[in-house]
Every structure is written in C-alpha cells, then in structure tokens.
Amino acid sequence: MPREIHKRVQIVLFIVMFAAGIRLALIMRSRREPARLPAHAPSIKLTADDYVVPRKLHAYDLASLRQLVGKPVWIRAGYQLTYYPYNTAGKRADFNHEAGLMGPIEQVEVKDVVQQPSPESMQWQTVPNSNSNSKIRIHRLSQELLAIFEKEGKTYAFSIGRVVDGDYQILADDLLYYQDPHQLYQHWPSDTWSAIDRHEARAGMNELQVQFAIGVGTLESYGSSERVLRYANAGRPLRVVFVDGKAQSVVGAS
C-alpha cells in the first residue's frame, strides 16, 4: 500500500474511533443523569380516597368463601343485587320470587354460604355459531354460590358467584366490603355521611359518595370534564351531572 494511502486510512480510522468514543461518553453520561419529565407532563392529583385499599377475600371455592360465615359484610353494588327468600329447613333459595334489592352499603351478617343449582333459565347461554352467522343456545350446568342472611326476622339469600361446568366464578370481592365503609372513609365530613345514611345524593359529593347514597349508576354521557350518570335508586330514578368529579346537579329522571 502506498505511503500516502496508508496515512489517509489511519486518519479515517482515527476519526471514526474518536467519534465512537464521544458517542460512548454521551451514552454513559445520559444514563447517570436523572430522568427528565416533559415540560408539559400531565399532573395526577391524588385524593384521600385514592389511598383507601379495601380488603379482599380472594376466595377460590366454596370452602374459602365460608370464611364469611358469622361475619358482617357491606353491600358494594347497591340496588343491583337481588335477594330471595331462603328455606333453612330445605336449604333452598326460592329463585321464583324476588324479595328485593340489597341497598347501598347495607350491612348484613353472613349466616351461611351454600351452593345450589341455578334456575333452569340461567343454565342456557347464547353463543355465536362458528359454522354460520347465526347464534345457538347451549346448556351449561351451573350452580349459585349463595350468602345467607337474616332481615326483619326472615331468612334470605343472594348470589356472590357461580360454578359453571366446575369452574368457580366468585364475585364476592366486587359485590361486598369486608370492612365498615364508615371506617374506611372516615375522612369524609360528618354531614356527607349523614346524607349517605339517609340515602340522599347532594351537590358537591363525588361519584363514590353518590354510589354509597343511592346505589350504582349507569353512564349516560361524558365529556372532557363532565360525566352524566343515571341511577335507578330503587324505583326513584335520579340523573346526576358530575363536573371535575363532583356532583353539580341532582335531578329526577323519567
């Protein structure tokens, strides 16, 4: 190789190695520096409610659900959960006659947890037909997991899960509180709790407080800062407009 070409190759190699060294130094420096947030990163404002973590049971079968026997529970799904008369002698709930709906954060003591075949109408499921665009009904053997309680001297039952073809589908953690909500959310003002205990939704309440007062709502519409929910409220429907998480208006709904 001519001397001049050899010299040029050395210069090129030197430049490449120098650039690679600078690149490596910049990478190492960036890894040592703390991460920088974007100039306009959205801020998340946490409230005292966000720090409340209700206890979970994590039940997985009938035996683990029976941990509830003899203990008080409070209803999460207010006016969404149907309860039925229960015959203690025959150990059967009468699914043909609804006794009512469990109220929001209603407290009951679980007397027993039992397993009973689901009504025949609930053992059929409609699914898409893989061979056509139609749907077919299939029979799936299912049983209800029932919490037994007493109210006004009578015994009732409500479902806290199902067993479908041997597969346990337990909903207790979604339907129940295992701690008194008054204690979990004791940071709420006393006048708010007084309104909740009277089942009265008021302007200024947040969505959870309204749910505790008048049960679970269904979303009607929403925008960037506004949500409108409709509440069945045990036959006394209400429409609540929330702005920035607070109830702005509470009005009757047809």
SVG drawing of the C-alpha trace seen along z (x, -y; Angstrom):
<svg xmlns="http://www.w3.org/2000/svg" viewBox="-92 -23 97 53">
<polyline fill="none" stroke="black" stroke-width="0.4" points="0.0,0.0 1.4,-3.4 2.5,-5.5 0.0,-8.3 -3.0,-5.9 -1.8,-4.3 -1.7,-7.7 -5.2,-8.5 -6.6,-5.2 -5.0,-6.0 -6.7,-9.4 -10.1,-8.0 -9.8,-5.2 -8.7,-7.9 -11.8,-10.0 -14.1,-7.0 -12.7,-5.9 -12.8,-9.5 -16.5,-9.8 -17.3,-6.4 -15.6,-7.5 -17.6,-10.7 -20.8,-8.7 -20.0,-6.3 -19.2,-9.1 -22.6,-10.8 -24.4,-7.5 -22.8,-6.9 -23.5,-10.4 -27.2,-10.2 -27.5,-7.0 -26.1,-8.7 -28.4,-11.7 -31.9,-11.5 -34.8,-11.1 -36.4,-14.4 -40.2,-14.7 -41.6,-16.5 -42.2,-20.2 -46.0,-19.8 -46.3,-16.4 -49.9,-15.9 -50.1,-16.1 -52.2,-13.5 -53.8,-14.8 -54.5,-12.1 -57.2,-12.4 -57.5,-10.8 -59.9,-8.3 -57.1,-7.0 -55.2,-5.8 -58.0,-3.7 -57.5,0.0 -60.4,2.2 -59.5,5.7 -60.1,8.6 -61.0,12.1 -59.6,13.8 -61.9,16.8 -61.5,19.5 -64.0,22.2 -66.9,22.8 -64.7,23.7 -62.7,20.4 -65.9,18.4 -67.1,19.9 -64.6,17.6 -67.5,15.1 -69.8,17.2 -70.5,15.3 -69.0,12.0 -70.6,8.7 -70.3,7.5 -71.5,4.4 -73.0,4.2 -70.9,2.5 -73.4,3.0 -76.3,1.0 -79.8,1.7 -78.1,4.1 -78.1,7.3 -81.3,9.3 -82.1,11.3 -84.5,14.2 -86.4,16.0 -84.4,18.9 -85.9,22.0 -83.5,23.0 -85.1,26.5 -84.8,27.4 -81.7,25.3 -83.0,23.8 -83.5,20.3 -86.7,19.6 -85.5,18.1 -89.0,17.8 -89.9,15.0 -87.6,12.0 -87.7,10.5 -86.0,7.2 -82.7,5.5 -79.8,5.1 -79.3,1.4 -76.1,-0.6 -73.6,0.3 -76.3,2.2 -74.8,4.2 -75.7,7.9 -74.2,10.8 -73.5,13.9 -75.1,16.9 -74.0,19.4 -72.6,19.8 -74.1,22.6 -74.1,24.0 -77.4,24.5 -78.3,25.3 -79.0,22.3 -82.5,21.7 -83.0,23.6 -83.3,20.3 -79.8,19.3 -78.3,22.6 -78.6,21.7 -76.2,19.5 -76.4,17.9 -73.2,18.0 -72.2,17.3 -72.4,20.3 -68.9,21.0 -70.5,22.5 -72.8,19.6 -73.7,16.0 -76.5,17.2 -76.4,17.9 -77.1,21.1 -78.1,21.8 -76.0,24.3 -76.7,25.8 -74.1,25.2 -74.5,26.8 -74.2,24.1 -74.8,23.6 -75.2,20.5 -72.9,19.6 -75.3,18.0 -74.7,15.9 -77.4,16.5 -78.5,13.7 -81.5,12.6 -83.5,9.4 -86.5,8.4 -86.8,11.9 -86.8,13.7 -84.0,15.6 -82.8,14.6 -80.0,15.4 -78.2,13.5 -75.6,14.8 -71.9,14.0 -70.7,16.2 -71.4,19.2 -69.9,22.6 -70.2,23.2 -69.2,26.6 -67.0,27.0 -65.3,23.6 -65.7,21.2 -66.6,17.6 -66.6,15.8 -67.7,12.2 -67.7,11.6 -64.8,9.1 -66.7,7.0 -70.0,7.1 -69.0,6.8 -67.0,4.7 -65.5,6.7 -64.8,3.6 -67.2,0.9 -67.2,-1.8 -67.7,-4.4 -64.3,-3.5 -62.6,-3.1 -63.7,-6.6 -63.8,-8.2 -62.1,-11.3 -65.3,-12.3 -67.2,-15.1 -69.9,-14.1 -72.6,-15.9 -71.7,-13.9 -72.0,-10.6 -75.4,-11.8 -76.7,-12.4 -75.4,-9.0 -77.1,-7.2 -80.3,-8.9 -79.8,-7.7 -79.6,-11.3 -77.4,-12.4 -76.3,-16.0 -74.4,-18.5 -70.7,-18.5 -70.5,-14.7 -68.0,-12.7 -69.1,-9.6 -68.3,-7.1 -70.2,-9.1 -73.2,-9.3 -72.9,-5.5 -72.9,-4.9 -76.0,-7.0 -78.2,-5.8 -76.5,-2.8 -74.7,-2.0 -75.3,-4.3 -75.1,-3.8 -73.1,-6.1 -75.4,-8.3 -72.8,-10.6 -69.3,-12.0 -67.0,-14.8 -63.6,-16.1 -64.6,-17.2 -68.3,-16.2 -69.9,-12.8 -73.7,-12.2 -74.9,-9.1 -78.4,-7.8 -79.4,-6.0 -82.3,-3.6 -82.4,-4.4 -84.8,-1.6 -87.6,-2.9 -86.9,-6.6 -84.6,-7.4 -82.1,-10.3 -79.8,-11.9 -76.6,-13.3 -74.2,-15.6 -70.6,-15.4 -68.1,-18.1 -64.5,-17.5 -65.5,-14.6 -68.1,-16.5 -71.9,-16.3 -73.1,-19.6 -76.8,-18.8 -79.0,-16.0 -82.4,-15.9 -85.2,-13.4 -85.1,-11.3 -88.0,-9.8"/>
</svg>
